[in-house]
Amino acid sequence: MTLRFDPTDVERFKADIRQIPGYPAGEDMPIRGMVFESGAIFRLPALLERAGARPDRPLVVVMDGTPMKRENDDLKPFLLARLRDAGWNAEPVWLEPDATGQVHTDMRQIGQVKSRLRPGAAVLSVGSGTVTDIAKHAAHLYQNEAPVAPLPFVVYQTANSVNAFTSNMASVFVDGVKRTLNSRYPDVLVCDLETLRDAPRAMTAAGVGDLVTLYSSLPDWYLAHRLGLDSNYSAFAQVLMGALDETLEANAEAIRAGGLDGTATLTKLITLGGLAMSLSHATTPFSGWEHVVSHLLDLLCELDGRPLPLHGAQVALSALLTTEAYRIFLSEFEPAELDPARCYPSAGAMHTRIRAALDPLDPSGRSAAECWSDYQQKLEAWATHRADFEDVLRDWDTVRGQLQSLTRPPERLAAILKAVGGPLDFGELDPPRTEAEVKFAFQNAPLIRRRLSLGDLFIFLEWDRESLWTRVNSGRARLHYPLDTH
C-alpha cells in the first residue's frame, strides 16, 4: 500500500513533510538515511559509514541477551560476525537484566553505556524499544558533555513493537515513574525486513497497539490546547499519519501473515509515528491518558519487582478504556449544568490525594514526591487558565465536534487489534494485569504527570468516577467477549 509520506527516500520525504501545516519552521530533521529493505543487514557496514562511523575506530554495539532469529541464523552473533569480517572494531555492550529478568530503561543502564563511549567512537543499537532508548539517551548525554566531536549513532531495529526508533525522546524510569526525557535522533535507521518479519508476533501486534493510541492521545492534546495548557498543538502529526485506522485495517491481514510487504508497511508507519512526536517536540501525538494509565501500571510492577508486559499491547488496551470514556463524556457533558467555581481543587487537597494513592505502594514517599513535582505544575496552570476553560464551555459545540473527529470508537480499535492478533483483555497480557490494578491505574493516572488529559477533567468536574469506571470497564468487557465468538 502506498503511503502519502513514504520515508524511504529521505531527501524527498524531508521536502514533502516541510509542506505539512505545523512543520517546525527552520528545522531540519537530521536523520541521514532510513532503510526498509530485504537484506538490509548486509548493507550495515556501508550504512554505518553513511552515519559518519569509521571501521578503524571503536563501534559500541548495544544489545541485551534476548535471543533473536533472522531466518536460520542467531541474529546477534550473525550481525557481529558480519561487522568483524568487514573489518569493523565492534565492541559489544551487553545490557544485563535486573531482578525482574528484564532490562529496563533507567539511569543505571544508560550510565553503563555512556561509560563506554569515548572520542572517535560510534554507537550501534541492536534491539527493540528499550535497548534503543538506553543507547540513544546514553549517546545524547555523552554528546552534551563532549559536544566538539560528533558521535555517529545507528539504530538497527529488531521488532515493529513501538514507535521509539525515530523519536528524539526517551522514556526513562525516574524514582520508579516513567518520564519522557529529551534525547536524540539516530543518524541512520536500519530496518532489515527479514529481522522484523521474524520477530515474535506478539511484538508486531504491540507495535500496532502503540499506533492506535493516536485516537486517544490526539483528542487529549487538542483538549489541553483549547484549555490553555499546551501551546504546541498543530495538525502536523494528524496529516503525517493520514487515515491511520484505515491503513491499518487495510493491511491487518498482511501484517498478521508476516510477509515482507506487510512488515514494510508497518515499519514505515512506526517510523512516521516516531517522527510525528519528534517534529511536534512532544510525545503528545501518541501519548495521552492511555499512556499514563500504562505508566501507572508499570509503576505497580516496578515497585513490586515484577516484569513488565509489552508496552504497545498495554497502551492499546488502555486506549480501549479511554476512548470509551471519551464517548461517554462527549455524549453526556452539558456545560450548562456545571458550576465552574467548583472545578478548582486546592493544592493541599490534591497533594493529599496523590500521597493517599501512592504512599501505600511506596512508603518511602519518593514516588509520590516525583509525581507531585509534575502534577502541581498542571494544577497551577489549570487555575491560571480559567478564562480558557470558560471559553471552552461557551464554545462547547465546536470543541466537541473537533474532539469527535480526532477520536475513534473503541470497537474500531478493538477490531484492528483483533485482526493483527493482539490481546483484547488485560488478563491476556504477559504477565497479566488484574482488574483491581487496571481500575487503580485508570482512576489515578492523571495524578502522576503534568500533561492534561480527559482524565483530569473527570477529576476537576467532579464526575462520579466509580460509576464511570463501572461503565467503562463494562464497555471493555463487551469489546472482548463478542469478538471472540465470531
Secondary structure, 3 states (H helix, E strand, C coil): CCCCCCCCCHHHHHHHHCCCCCCCCCCCCCCCEEEEECCHHHHHHHHHHHCCCCCCCEEEEEEECCCCEECCEEHHHHHHHHHHHCCCEEEEEEECCCCCCCCCCEHHHHHHHHCCCCCCCEEEEEECHHHHHHHHHHHHHHHHHCCCCCCCEEEEECCCCCCCCCCCEEEEEECCEEEEEECCCCCEEEEEHHHHHCCCHHHHHHHHHHHHCHHHHHHHHHHHHHCCCCCCCCCHHHHHHCCHHHHHHHHHHHHHHCCHHHHHHHHHHHHHHHHHHHCCCCCHHHCCHHHHHHHHHHHHHHHHCCCCCCHHHHHHHHHHHHHHHHHHHHHHCCHHHCCHHHHCCCHHHHHHHHHHHHCCCCCCCHHHHHHHHHHHHHHHHHHHCHHHHHHHHHCHHHHHHHHHHHCCCHHHHHHHHHHCCCCCCHHHCCCCCCHHHHHHHHHHHHHHCCCCCHHHHHHHCCCCHHHHHHHHHHHHHHHHHHHHCC
